[in-house]
Amino acid sequence: MIVKLIDFFRDRLKTVIRAGYCLLALLVVLDAFVDKHHAHTWIEHYPGFWAAFGFGACVVIILVSKWYGHVKWFGRFSIMTREDYYDR
């Protein structure tokens, strides 16, 4: 059942991507109509602030994770290793 659903979406990938973009744009537009009377800071009054904040936070998490994976600890150890590590 799930394989058929994945194949269905894979065959219509461009349509799925466009639908996702339309949904995100609709959410940002709908955010303009939300009552912001109880916002805690001045920046929360702008439509799409939390969407942009969430996107920025995800980008930062990805960049920090990639950096952390490549850092050499104590000069030789790192989280990421070569692909043939267990073959030797």
HUMO-V107181 format. One record per residue. N is the residue number from 1. RES is the residue in one letter. PHI is phi in whole degrees, -180 to 180 (none if undefined). NEAR is the number of other C-alpha atoms within 12 Angstrom. Layout:
N/RES/PHI/NEAR, N/RES/PHI/NEAR
//
This chain:
1/M/none/7, 2/I/-69/8, 3/V/-66/9, 4/K/-64/10, 5/L/-66/11, 6/I/-64/13, 7/D/-64/12, 8/F/-61/15, 9/F/-70/16, 10/R/-65/14, 11/D/-69/13, 12/R/-118/14, 13/L/-61/14, 14/K/-63/13, 15/T/-67/14, 16/V/-65/16, 17/I/-65/15, 18/R/-63/13, 19/A/-64/15, 20/G/-64/14, 21/Y/-64/14, 22/C/-63/14, 23/L/-64/14, 24/L/-64/18, 25/A/-64/18, 26/L/-63/17, 27/L/-65/19, 28/V/-68/20, 29/V/-66/17, 30/L/-64/15, 31/D/-64/20, 32/A/-67/18, 33/F/-96/15, 34/V/-78/17, 35/D/-68/13, 36/K/-108/18, 37/H/-64/12, 38/H/-99/10, 39/A/-65/15, 40/H/-85/9, 41/T/-126/11, 42/W/-68/12, 43/I/-75/14, 44/E/-70/21, 45/H/-77/19, 46/Y/-85/22, 47/P/-64/24, 48/G/81/24, 49/F/-60/22, 50/W/-69/19, 51/A/-66/21, 52/A/-66/18, 53/F/-63/16, 54/G/-64/13, 55/F/-63/15, 56/G/-62/14, 57/A/-65/14, 58/C/-64/14, 59/V/-63/14, 60/V/-64/14, 61/I/-61/14, 62/I/-65/14, 63/L/-65/14, 64/V/-66/14, 65/S/-65/15, 66/K/-64/15, 67/W/-62/15, 68/Y/-63/16, 69/G/-69/16, 70/H/-96/18, 71/V/-67/17, 72/K/-92/14, 73/W/-91/12, 74/F/57/7, 75/G/85/8, 76/R/-146/11, 77/F/-94/14, 78/S/-145/16, 79/I/-69/15, 80/M/-84/18, 81/T/-135/14, 82/R/-69/12, 83/E/-69/8, 84/D/-95/8, 85/Y/-59/8, 86/Y/-84/7, 87/D/-75/6, 88/R/-86/6
//
